[in-house]
């Protein structure tokens, strides 16, 4: 199973890198692994982060959250 999250590009590269790291760490706690990223042109510029996790893992976590 794949999931895409958008992160707004910041004015400084270090701030953008920190925002990506923060989102990746947040998603990892939910069992998602960062696969790739891509710049999305527009106003404002954004970075698409593509995450993946095994479908079985997702249903196990949903069951655990319900208990």
C-alpha positions, 0 to 999 in steps of 0.5 A: 500500500502506498501513500503520498503526503505533501510538505510545503517547501520552505524558504531555506533548504535546511528548513525544508530538510527539517520539515521532510525529516519531521514528516518521515519520522511521524509516518514511520511511527505509523509503520510507513517507510519513505520510498521517494520524494519529488518536487511539485511545481506550483504556488507554493512549491511543495515536496511530494513524499511517497510512503509504503507499508505492507497491507497486512501491517496496516490492518494489524495496526488498525486492529491494535488501535481499536483495542 
